[in-house]
């Protein structure tokens, strides 16, 4: 019995040693041999003498590059935050090649990260066809110039960072670039789906870094529901202006009531604008909502000036000030509101 226990222990130790020492050395030797076979510069940097590219990652012996059709099915997008500039996506991506593809290739995301290896499933792995299912986090810079009627373009970029165009060419496959039949994004509607392929070149990271890399880009255009924008932004702003104008029809004898109808609305407008700004990130430009609120501010200040005029001028002009405010201020408020809405 002791003998068998001793044999089991020795076998276990031997297997453990093989796993720790022999396997990594073998993998390391493969990578080392790949670069040892290349020519070297005076500084010791390996490079390819032959072929179109001198980069050590090029493979001049591969022959003609394989043409790979890239298919893409977007299953869902969750946790989309305009303010944080990121979203999570579940999708399938496929490579269909006209000839066997290079060794171990896999999509690399140019604008996203894979949080966990468990979030990727390799469904098919053959020399000419590969299919993956991913759940990854992507980053996105929103264009908010038209906010709250904005259209956003969510992008998923895929690149083969270890294999250049000397071995693989991406071809966008429009027939197999789609979204799932039950795809839904609360608060948004899909405007368009498109894909394109481009060739990406990195600034020199080392000597003879002249290899170009294929990049596939999937784009999803989404638009905010216009009804939601009207009722959550424009209608409250219009009500603020309307309540402020209610005091314009009061005579100079009721100045206190006129002020009470305008001053609180100015404070309400500031708070409302602050609430809107908390929903989006800081921008270097004015959004449409900002321009709308600028028009609202000017209108509210005009209403206050129309009331303060009773204090600035002689009481004998009270009737004239009242008529001018009554017939001029409301149309000017309307012009400012419409101008802020459309600019």
Secondary structure, 3 states (H helix, E strand, C coil): CHHHHHHHHHHHHHHHHHHHHHHHHHHHHHHHHHHHCCEECCCCCEECCCCCCCCCCCCCCCCCCEEEEEEEEEEEEEEEECCCCEEEEEEEEEEEECCCCCCCCCCEECCEECCCHHHEEEEEECCCEEEEEEEEEEECCCCCCCCCCCEEEEEEEEEEEEEECCCEEEEEEEEEEEECCCCCCCCEEEEEEEEEEEEECCCCCCCCCCCCEEEEEEEEEEEECHHHHHHHHHHHHHHHHHHHHHHHHCCHHHHHHHHHHHHHHHHHHHHHHHHHHCCCCCCCCCCHHHHHHHHHHHHHHHHHHHHHHHHHCCHHHHHHHHHHHHHHHHHHHHHHHHHHHHC
